[in-house]
Amino acid sequence: MITNIILAGVGGQGILTIAATLDIAALNNNMFFKQSEVHGMSQRGGAVQSHVRISDGEIYSDLIPKGKADIILGMEPMELLRYLPYLKKGGWLITDSQVFDNIDNYPDKEEIFTKIKSFPNHLVIDASKIAKKIGSSKAANMVLLGAISSFIPVKDRALKAAIKILFDTKSERLVQLNLNAFETGKKYVEDTVSI
């Protein structure tokens, strides 16, 4: 069984950190994975997206076909909307409620959220606010990773081990901050959604 996840956001939001965490966790969970990513001009604020595919069997392509994404996770709501054609019927849209309004013609925020909420399976989480309460708004990506953890076939212990691996070289404080963000995002979904 393949689980297809599209991660969408802008540079500096931690999209590639989420992808790396999923990859390491899948590997440590004896699963197969493929990943593809696009960096928007490799700059803070440029569009970034990643396709992550996790399976209990071999995967032949790193790109998710249109209509096959189980989850589209948006660190930035407008960026999530770009990938709607990839969402499969019954798939989940999960996004931070904070927008990254860095362009003159940024669409009307209410219209963006109305579109997202028109899908039956959606979660709009103020991940940035939750992360800030925990200790740093930069951990919003781990809040959202925790939010999708109930929807993916990777064990929590493998995800937490991957977080430790990625942040261990920085500091114990950052490891704990990101683990706490992950747990808080997971609990938010458990308290909000019937899975």
TORKOLDREN-802075 format. One record per residue (C-alpha): residue in one letter; x, y, z. Coordinates in Angstrom, 1 decimal. Example, Ala and Ser with C-alpha at 12.3 -4.5 7.8 and 13.67 -1.06 7.14 Angstrom:
TORKOLDREN-802075
PT   residu       px       py       pz
PT        a     12.3     -4.5      7.8
PT        s     13.7     -1.1      7.1
END
This chain:
TORKOLDREN-802075
PT   residu       px       py       pz
PT        m      0.0      0.0      0.0
PT        i      1.4      3.4     -1.0
PT        t      0.7      6.6      0.9
PT        n      1.2      9.7     -1.2
PT        i      1.9     13.0      0.5
PT        i      2.5     16.4     -1.2
PT        l      4.1     19.1      1.0
PT        a      3.6     22.7     -0.1
PT        g      4.9     26.0      1.2
PT        v      7.5     28.6      0.7
PT        g     11.2     28.7      1.4
PT        g     12.1     28.9      5.1
PT        q      9.0     27.1      6.4
PT        g     10.6     23.7      6.9
PT        i      9.0     21.7      4.0
PT        l     12.2     19.9      3.3
PT        t     12.7     19.1      7.0
PT        i      9.2     17.5      7.1
PT        a     10.2     15.5      4.0
PT        a     13.5     14.4      5.5
PT        t     11.8     13.4      8.7
PT        l      9.3     11.3      6.8
PT        d     12.0      9.7      4.7
PT        i     14.2      8.7      7.7
PT        a     11.1      7.5      9.6
PT        a     10.0      5.3      6.7
PT        l     13.5      3.8      6.4
PT        n     13.7      3.1     10.1
PT        n     10.2      1.6      9.9
PT        n     11.5     -0.9      7.2
PT        m      9.4      0.8      4.5
PT        f     10.2      2.0      1.0
PT        f     10.1      5.7      0.2
PT        k     10.7      8.0     -2.8
PT        q     10.9     11.8     -2.6
PT        s     11.1     14.6     -5.1
PT        e     11.3     18.3     -4.4
PT        v     11.3     21.6     -6.1
PT        h     12.9     24.7     -4.5
PT        g     11.5     28.0     -5.6
PT        m     14.5     29.9     -6.6
PT        s     16.2     28.6     -3.5
PT        q     15.2     31.6     -1.5
PT        r     13.2     32.4      1.5
PT        g      9.7     33.1      0.3
PT        g     10.0     31.2     -3.0
PT        a      7.6     28.3     -3.6
PT        v      8.8     24.9     -2.3
PT        q      7.1     21.6     -2.8
PT        s      7.9     18.0     -2.2
PT        h      6.3     14.7     -3.2
PT        v      6.8     11.9     -0.6
PT        r      5.7      8.4     -1.3
PT        i      5.8      5.7      1.5
PT        s      5.0      2.1      0.9
PT        d      5.4     -1.4      2.2
PT        g      6.5     -2.5     -1.3
PT        e      8.7     -1.2     -4.0
PT        i      7.9      2.3     -5.5
PT        y      8.9      3.0     -9.1
PT        s      8.3      6.7     -9.4
PT        d      9.1      9.6     -7.1
PT        l      6.3     11.8     -8.5
PT        i      2.7     11.5     -7.4
PT        p      0.2     11.2    -10.3
PT        k     -2.7     13.6    -10.4
PT        g     -5.6     12.4     -8.4
PT        k     -3.5     10.1     -6.2
PT        a     -2.4     12.2     -3.3
PT        d     -3.7     10.9      0.1
PT        i     -2.6     14.1      1.9
PT        i     -1.7     17.6      0.7
PT        l      0.0     19.4      3.6
PT        g      0.3     23.1      3.3
PT        m      2.6     25.2      5.4
PT        e      1.1     28.0      3.4
PT        p     -2.6     27.8      2.4
PT        m     -2.4     29.3     -1.1
PT        e      0.5     27.0     -1.9
PT        l     -1.7     24.0     -0.9
PT        l     -4.4     25.1     -3.4
PT        r     -1.9     24.8     -6.3
PT        y     -1.9     21.0     -5.8
PT        l     -5.6     20.3     -5.6
PT        p     -5.6     18.4     -8.9
PT        y     -3.3     15.8     -7.2
PT        l     -5.7     15.1     -4.3
PT        k     -7.5     11.8     -4.6
PT        k    -11.2     11.4     -3.7
PT        g    -11.4     11.1      0.1
PT        g     -7.9     12.6      0.5
PT        w     -7.0     15.1      3.2
PT        l     -6.1     18.8      3.0
PT        i     -4.2     19.9      6.1
PT        t     -2.8     23.5      6.4
PT        d     -1.5     26.1      8.7
PT        s     -4.1     28.9      9.0
PT        q     -1.3     31.6      8.8
PT        v     -0.6     32.9      5.4
PT        f      2.7     34.1      4.0
PT        d      1.5     37.3      2.2
PT        n      4.7     38.1      0.3
PT        i      3.2     39.2     -3.1
PT        d      1.2     42.2     -4.1
PT        n     -1.7     40.3     -5.6
PT        y     -2.0     37.7     -2.8
PT        p     -5.6     36.3     -3.1
PT        d     -8.4     37.1     -0.7
PT        k     -7.7     35.0      2.4
PT        e    -11.4     34.3      3.0
PT        e    -11.7     32.8     -0.5
PT        i     -8.6     30.6      0.1
PT        f    -10.1     29.1      3.3
PT        t    -13.6     28.8      1.8
PT        k    -12.1     26.7     -1.1
PT        i    -10.1     24.5      1.4
PT        k    -13.2     24.0      3.6
PT        s    -15.2     23.0      0.6
PT        f    -13.4     19.6      0.7
PT        p    -15.0     17.1      3.1
PT        n    -11.6     16.1      4.6
PT        h     -9.8     19.2      5.7
PT        l     -8.0     20.6      8.7
PT        v     -7.0     24.2      9.1
PT        i     -4.7     24.4     12.1
PT        d     -3.1     27.6     13.6
PT        a      0.2     25.6     13.7
PT        s      2.3     28.8     13.9
PT        k      0.4     30.0     17.0
PT        i      0.6     26.6     18.6
PT        a      4.4     26.4     17.9
PT        k      4.9     29.9     19.3
PT        k      3.2     28.9     22.5
PT        i      5.5     25.9     22.7
PT        g      8.6     28.1     22.3
PT        s      9.2     28.9     18.6
PT        s      7.0     29.6     15.6
PT        k      9.7     27.9     13.5
PT        a      8.4     24.5     14.9
PT        a      5.0     25.0     13.0
PT        n      6.2     22.4     10.5
PT        m      6.6     19.8     13.3
PT        v      3.1     20.7     14.6
PT        l      1.7     19.9     11.1
PT        l      3.8     16.7     10.8
PT        g      2.2     15.6     14.1
PT        a     -1.1     16.4     12.6
PT        i     -0.7     14.1      9.6
PT        s      1.0     11.3     11.7
PT        s     -2.4      9.6     12.4
PT        f     -3.0      9.4      8.6
PT        i      0.2      7.8      7.6
PT        p      1.5      4.2      8.0
PT        v      4.7      5.2      9.8
PT        k      4.9      4.5     13.6
PT        d      5.2      7.5     15.9
PT        r      8.4      6.1     17.5
PT        a     10.0      6.1     14.0
PT        l      8.9      9.7     13.4
PT        k     10.2     10.8     16.8
PT        a     13.5      9.0     16.2
PT        a     13.8     10.8     12.9
PT        i     13.2     14.2     14.6
PT        k     15.9     13.4     17.1
PT        i     18.3     12.5     14.3
PT        l     17.6     15.7     12.4
PT        f     17.9     18.1     15.3
PT        d     20.5     16.2     17.5
PT        t     23.4     18.1     16.1
PT        k     21.8     21.5     16.9
PT        s     20.9     21.2     20.6
PT        e     18.9     19.2     23.0
PT        r     16.5     22.2     23.5
PT        l     15.7     22.1     19.7
PT        v     15.2     18.3     19.9
PT        q     12.7     18.7     22.7
PT        l     11.0     21.7     21.2
PT        n     10.4     19.8     17.9
PT        l      9.2     16.6     19.7
PT        n      6.8     18.7     21.8
PT        a      5.5     20.4     18.6
PT        f      5.0     17.0     17.0
PT        e      3.1     15.6     20.0
PT        t      1.0     18.8     20.2
PT        g      0.0     18.5     16.5
PT        k     -0.9     14.8     17.0
PT        k     -3.0     15.5     20.0
PT        y     -4.8     18.4     18.3
PT        v     -5.9     16.0     15.5
PT        e     -6.9     13.3     18.0
PT        d     -9.0     15.8     19.9
PT        t    -10.5     17.2     16.7
PT        v    -11.0     14.5     14.1
PT        s    -12.6     11.0     14.2
PT        i    -10.2      8.8     12.3
END
